[in-house]
Amino acid sequence: MRPSTGHKVRWAELLPGEFRERLAACPIVYLPLGICEPHGQVSPFGLDTFKAEWLCEEAARRTGGIVAPTMGYHIHEAGYHARWLEEEVGEENPHMTAIPPAVMLHFFLYQLRAFANAGFRSIVVVSGHSGGNQRDLRAVAELFMKRVPQVRVWARSDPELVEGLYEGDHAGKYELSQMMYLHPELIDMGARTLERVPEAGGRLALGADADEATAELGERIMKACLRRLCEEAERLKAEGWPQTEKPPVIGYDEVELIWSEALRDSGAWITGRPWPAQQAVSETSRWKPYEYYRACDKKEGAG
């Protein structure tokens, strides 16, 4: 059943009365997370962002709720990303909107605060950028929910939504198919000729099976992701929300208390160091300084 305020679901587009109506009907907020990073010569930098936005907006239209402003910055470079960048991008400039783990996770807590203070009871986070980042988001969200038990946070990357059905990748058959379905006008497979042009960047992390991508496959993937997301939203709605207990107004001090606890756990952040079996970054690589996230290891007292 479509929400009564029509197709407007973006927080930024709603009038105050429309916002209150949608909030009262379904106090779920969707947060799309993405990043700008290379997806080969053939695809736009914002692929991860576009798919997260589409999923959140389509889910809100079908199940109710409001879509928060997109976060187009995400964790990259740090930890396991460094070796991946050396292998897939080399010494080229990847033109990314990357931020360090502590910056992202600290801001994420303040986003959760803003949602709770606005009156939302459930927060659904969809990250189009994945690989391990989403695990750190969930860890911080758990700490938030311990302090603010009236609010629930559910965070997943899009490949996790279709786990067991489709296998996610980076700029391969999975992701390029998604983009061909969502925005075919932004895909140019002919741009692969640039891979052989000196100083053009090379493959720029294009997946080995990219040529197998199709819009038809992308449609199946995105609709499967959407079904799973809507199922989760319906589950949250079915569980209901306390009618008399209002979430407290959360101040800065409370967020900083949660953040101090997050920092104590920072030694376990997935994005702070390489995977256990990952090969070391070359000493001469531009990515070597990011292999171990120093703010995590030294400034914040992690082990």
C-alpha positions in Angstrom: 0.0 0.0 0.0 1.5 3.3 -1.1 2.0 6.1 1.6 -0.7 8.7 1.6 1.7 11.6 0.8 2.4 10.2 -2.7 5.8 9.5 -4.1 7.8 12.1 -2.1 9.9 10.1 0.3 13.1 12.2 0.6 13.5 14.1 3.9 14.9 17.0 2.0 11.8 17.3 -0.3 9.1 16.9 2.3 7.2 19.8 3.8 6.9 19.8 7.6 3.3 18.6 7.5 4.2 15.8 5.1 7.2 14.8 7.2 5.0 14.5 10.3 2.4 12.5 8.5 4.9 10.0 7.1 6.7 9.8 10.5 3.4 9.1 12.3 2.5 6.4 9.8 5.8 4.7 9.8 8.7 5.9 12.0 11.4 4.3 9.9 14.3 6.3 8.4 16.4 4.9 5.6 20.0 6.1 5.3 21.8 5.4 1.9 25.5 5.2 2.1 27.8 5.3 -0.9 31.1 6.6 -2.1 32.8 7.9 -5.3 35.5 5.4 -6.3 36.6 4.0 -9.7 34.5 1.2 -11.3 36.6 0.9 -14.4 36.7 3.3 -17.3 33.2 2.3 -18.2 31.1 3.2 -15.2 30.5 6.3 -13.1 32.3 6.9 -9.8 29.0 7.0 -7.9 27.8 3.5 -8.7 27.7 2.5 -5.0 25.8 5.7 -4.1 23.2 5.3 -6.9 22.2 1.7 -5.9 21.9 2.6 -2.2 19.7 5.6 -3.0 17.4 3.6 -5.3 17.0 0.8 -2.8 16.1 3.2 0.1 13.7 5.3 -2.0 11.9 2.3 -3.5 11.6 0.6 -0.1 10.2 3.8 1.5 7.6 4.1 -1.4 6.5 0.5 -0.8 6.5 0.2 3.0 6.5 3.8 4.3 9.2 5.8 6.1 11.5 8.6 5.0 14.8 8.6 3.2 17.5 10.6 4.9 20.1 12.7 2.9 22.6 10.4 1.2 26.0 10.0 2.7 28.4 10.0 -0.3 31.6 9.6 1.7 32.7 6.3 3.1 35.7 4.4 4.5 38.4 3.5 1.9 42.2 3.5 1.7 42.6 2.3 5.3 43.4 -1.2 6.4 42.6 -3.9 3.9 41.7 -1.3 1.3 45.3 -0.3 0.9 46.5 -3.6 -0.7 43.4 -3.8 -2.8 44.1 -0.3 -4.2 47.7 -1.2 -5.0 46.5 -4.2 -6.9 43.5 -2.8 -8.7 44.4 0.9 -9.2 48.1 1.0 -8.7 49.7 4.4 -8.4 46.9 6.2 -10.3 44.8 8.8 -8.6 41.5 7.0 -7.9 39.5 10.3 -7.3 37.7 8.9 -4.3 35.5 10.4 -1.6 37.3 8.4 1.1 37.4 9.3 4.8 39.2 7.6 7.7 37.3 5.0 9.8 37.2 7.2 12.9 35.8 10.2 11.0 33.1 8.0 9.4 32.1 6.1 12.5 32.0 9.2 14.7 29.8 11.0 12.2 27.6 7.9 11.9 26.9 8.1 15.6 25.8 11.7 15.2 23.6 10.7 12.2 21.9 8.1 14.5 21.4 10.8 17.1 19.8 13.1 14.6 17.4 10.3 13.5 16.4 9.4 17.1 15.9 13.1 18.0 13.7 13.6 15.0 11.4 10.9 16.3 12.3 7.8 14.3 12.2 4.4 16.0 13.9 2.3 13.4 16.9 3.2 11.3 17.6 1.2 8.2 21.1 1.7 6.7 21.9 0.5 3.2 25.5 0.7 2.1 26.3 0.3 -1.6 30.0 0.3 -0.6 31.0 -3.0 1.1 33.8 -5.4 1.8 33.9 -5.1 5.6 32.9 -1.5 6.2 29.4 -2.5 7.1 30.7 -4.6 10.0 32.2 -1.6 11.7 28.9 0.4 11.2 27.0 -2.4 12.9 29.5 -2.5 15.8 29.0 1.2 16.5 25.2 0.9 16.0 25.1 -1.8 18.7 26.8 0.6 21.1 24.2 3.2 20.3 21.3 0.9 20.8 22.6 -0.1 24.3 22.4 3.6 25.3 19.2 4.3 23.4 17.2 1.1 23.6 14.0 2.8 22.2 15.6 2.9 18.8 16.6 0.0 16.5 19.3 0.2 13.9 19.6 -2.4 11.0 22.6 -2.0 8.6 23.4 -4.1 5.6 25.4 -3.7 2.3 23.5 -4.6 -0.8 25.4 -7.9 -1.5 24.3 -9.0 2.0 20.7 -8.4 1.0 21.0 -11.1 -1.7 23.5 -13.4 0.0 23.0 -17.0 -1.3 21.3 -15.7 -4.5 23.9 -13.5 -6.1 27.6 -12.9 -5.3 28.7 -9.3 -5.0 31.8 -8.0 -6.7 33.6 -4.8 -7.6 32.9 -3.4 -11.0 32.2 -6.9 -12.4 29.2 -8.7 -13.6 27.2 -8.0 -10.4 27.8 -4.3 -10.0 27.9 -3.3 -13.7 24.6 -5.1 -14.2 23.1 -3.1 -11.4 24.2 0.1 -13.0 23.0 -1.0 -16.5 19.6 -1.4 -15.0 19.5 1.7 -12.9 21.3 4.2 -15.1 22.2 2.7 -18.5 22.9 6.2 -19.8 25.9 6.4 -17.4 27.6 3.2 -18.7 29.9 3.2 -21.7 31.5 -0.1 -22.4 33.3 1.5 -25.4 35.3 3.5 -22.9 37.4 0.3 -22.3 39.7 1.5 -25.1 41.0 4.0 -22.5 42.6 1.1 -20.6 45.3 1.1 -23.3 45.8 4.8 -23.4 49.0 6.0 -21.5 48.3 7.9 -18.2 44.5 7.3 -18.6 44.4 5.1 -15.5 44.4 1.6 -16.9 41.6 -0.8 -15.8 40.7 1.2 -12.7 39.5 -1.9 -10.7 37.2 -3.3 -13.5 36.1 -6.8 -12.7 37.3 -9.7 -14.8 33.8 -10.7 -15.8 32.6 -7.2 -16.5 31.7 -8.1 -20.1 29.1 -10.5 -18.8 27.0 -7.7 -17.3 23.5 -7.2 -18.6 20.6 -4.9 -17.6 18.4 -7.9 -17.3 20.7 -9.4 -14.6 20.9 -6.0 -12.9 17.1 -5.9 -12.7 16.9 -9.3 -11.1 19.6 -8.4 -8.6 18.1 -5.0 -7.7 14.6 -6.4 -7.3 15.9 -9.2 -5.1 17.7 -6.7 -3.0 14.5 -4.6 -2.7 12.4 -7.6 -1.7 14.8 -8.4 1.1 14.9 -4.8 2.2 11.1 -4.5 2.2 10.8 -7.7 4.2 13.0 -6.2 6.9 11.0 -3.0 7.0 7.8 -5.0 7.3 9.3 -7.0 10.1 10.2 -3.8 12.0 6.7 -2.5 11.5 5.2 -5.7 12.7 7.2 -5.6 15.9 5.7 -2.2 16.6 6.8 0.7 18.6 6.0 1.6 22.2 3.1 4.1 22.1 3.8 5.8 25.4 7.6 5.7 25.8 9.3 8.5 23.8 13.0 8.3 23.0 15.0 10.7 25.1 16.5 13.8 23.5 20.1 12.8 23.0 22.7 15.5 23.6 26.3 15.8 22.4 27.6 14.5 25.7 25.7 11.2 25.4 27.1 10.7 21.9 30.6 11.3 23.1 30.1 8.7 25.8 29.1 6.2 23.2 32.1 7.3 21.1 34.6 6.8 23.9 33.3 3.3 24.2 33.7 2.8 20.5 37.3 3.9 20.7 38.0 1.4 23.4 36.9 -1.3 20.9 38.7 0.3 18.0 41.4 -2.5 17.9 38.6 -4.7 16.5 37.6 -2.4 13.7 37.7 -4.3 10.5 38.8 -1.2 8.5 41.8 -0.4 10.7 44.2 -3.1 9.4 44.8 -5.7 6.6 43.0 -9.0 6.5 45.1 -11.7 8.3 46.3 -13.4 5.2 46.6 -10.3 3.0 49.9 -9.6 1.4 51.7 -6.5 2.7 51.6 -3.3 0.7 54.8 -2.5 -1.2 57.0 -0.1 0.6 57.1 2.3 -2.3 53.4 2.3 -2.9 51.4 5.5 -2.4 49.0 3.3 -0.3 51.5 2.1 2.2 50.8 4.8 4.8 47.2 3.7 5.0 47.8 0.0 5.5 47.5 0.3 9.3 45.2 3.0 10.5 47.4 5.0 12.9 44.6 7.0 14.6 43.1 3.7 15.6 46.4 2.1 16.8 48.1 5.0 18.5 45.9 8.1 19.1 42.9 6.1 20.3 44.7 3.5 22.3 43.8 0.4 20.4 45.9 -2.7 20.8 
